[in-house]
Amino acid sequence: MLVGLDRDAAALEIARRRLGPRPNVILVHENFSHLAQVLDDLNLPAMDALLLDLGLSSFQVDDPERGFSFKKEGPLDMRMDSRQKISAWHIVNTYSEQQIADILHRFGEEPNARNIAKAMVRERVHTPIQTTTRLAKIIQDAVRWRRPSRIDPATRSFQALRIAVNSELEHLQAGLNAGIGRLKAGGRISVISFHSLEDRIVKRTFRRFARGCICPPDLPQCVCGKKPTLKILTPKPVEPSPEEVSANPRSRSARLRAAEKISEDSK
């Protein structure tokens, strides 16, 4: 039995067309952070394996109407789920300068967050910022005097806005907790991430579940009774080979981490 979850209805439709009608495949329009509820609804108590493929899909980036790419003109949307109320337009045009700067710094690790936020607020006074290309130009102009970089100046800001719009890191943490909790003993979880913020959460979560006793070190013996839940299978993340990157350049930032469930204790 294969259960596939995606918050993007268009992605599910592509999957349905590719897989065709199969009695052992169930596709659900839902965020993986709600995995436990989906399994309950399907009367499936536990899983043998879980794969989380994070971030954007190529078809989302390549569709200008979705607003994810600064290279093609489109509306400032960036919603993975069209049912969401908050879009990138709302953040860019209604949030305060401090709120925008915080988003760019936290989710994009953007060193010029304050200058970019100030430029956004200054520009939207005249007319709302409606398109991806106009926003990219504002960002590029705000950091033009800075030292040249190998990546476009808009890259980090667009990443930050997308993560904020979709609450990606919060959903990732919830999805990891739910997934590990519903794995069978001996079951495996694998996660493909595409930037350091995601990978950091996966690494720390795996380590937390792989730890045993959490008692203070000065106690003579363990009183917490906590047992390891996971065995980490990838001490270092698996990276794509040069051949894979050559065939699929977008895979260059992918990092795969995996772990095995070794006990039912998921505290």
Secondary structure as the mmCIF struct_conf table of DSSP 4:
data_model
#
loop_
_struct_conf.conf_type_id
_struct_conf.id
_struct_conf.beg_label_comp_id
_struct_conf.beg_label_asym_id
_struct_conf.beg_label_seq_id
_struct_conf.end_label_comp_id
_struct_conf.end_label_asym_id
_struct_conf.end_label_seq_id
STRN STRN1 LEU A 2 ASP A 6
BEND BEND1 ARG A 7 ARG A 7
HELX_RH_AL_P HELX_RH_AL_P1 ALA A 9 LEU A 19
BEND BEND2 PRO A 21 PRO A 21
TURN_TY1_P TURN_TY1_P1 PRO A 23 ASN A 24
STRN STRN2 VAL A 25 HIS A 29
BEND BEND3 GLU A 30 GLU A 30
HELX_RH_3T_P HELX_RH_3T_P1 PHE A 32 HIS A 34
HELX_RH_AL_P HELX_RH_AL_P2 LEU A 35 ASP A 41
TURN_TY1_P TURN_TY1_P2 LEU A 42 ASN A 43
STRN STRN3 MET A 47 ASP A 53
BEND BEND4 GLY A 55 GLY A 55
HELX_RH_AL_P HELX_RH_AL_P3 SER A 58 ASP A 62
HELX_RH_3T_P HELX_RH_3T_P2 PRO A 64 ARG A 66
BEND BEND5 PHE A 70 LYS A 72
STRN STRN4 PRO A 75 PRO A 75
BEND BEND6 LEU A 76 LEU A 76
BEND BEND7 MET A 80 ASP A 81
TURN_TY1_P TURN_TY1_P3 SER A 82 ARG A 83
BEND BEND8 LYS A 85 LYS A 85
HELX_RH_AL_P HELX_RH_AL_P4 ALA A 88 THR A 94
BEND BEND9 TYR A 95 TYR A 95
HELX_RH_AL_P HELX_RH_AL_P5 GLU A 97 GLY A 108
TURN_TY1_P TURN_TY1_P4 PRO A 111 ASN A 112
HELX_RH_AL_P HELX_RH_AL_P6 ALA A 113 ARG A 124
TURN_TY1_P TURN_TY1_P5 VAL A 125 HIS A 126
BEND BEND10 THR A 127 THR A 127
STRN STRN5 THR A 131 THR A 131
HELX_RH_AL_P HELX_RH_AL_P7 THR A 132 ALA A 142
TURN_TY1_P TURN_TY1_P6 VAL A 143 TRP A 145
BEND BEND11 ARG A 146 ARG A 146
HELX_LH_PP_P HELX_LH_PP_P1 ARG A 147 PRO A 148
BEND BEND12 ARG A 150 ILE A 151
TURN_TY1_P TURN_TY1_P7 PRO A 153 ALA A 154
HELX_RH_AL_P HELX_RH_AL_P8 THR A 155 ASN A 166
TURN_TY1_P TURN_TY1_P8 SER A 167 SER A 167
HELX_RH_AL_P HELX_RH_AL_P9 GLU A 168 ARG A 182
STRN STRN6 LEU A 183 SER A 193
BEND BEND13 HIS A 195 HIS A 195
HELX_RH_AL_P HELX_RH_AL_P10 SER A 196 ALA A 210
BEND BEND14 CYS A 215 CYS A 215
TURN_TY1_P TURN_TY1_P9 PRO A 217 ASP A 218
BEND BEND15 LEU A 219 GLN A 221
BEND BEND16 CYS A 224 CYS A 224
STRN STRN7 LEU A 230 ILE A 232
BEND BEND17 LEU A 233 LEU A 233
BEND BEND18 PRO A 235 LYS A 236
STRN STRN8 VAL A 238 VAL A 238
HELX_RH_AL_P HELX_RH_AL_P11 PRO A 242 ALA A 247
HELX_RH_3T_P HELX_RH_3T_P3 PRO A 249 SER A 253
STRN STRN9 ARG A 255 LYS A 261
BEND BEND19 GLU A 264 GLU A 264
#
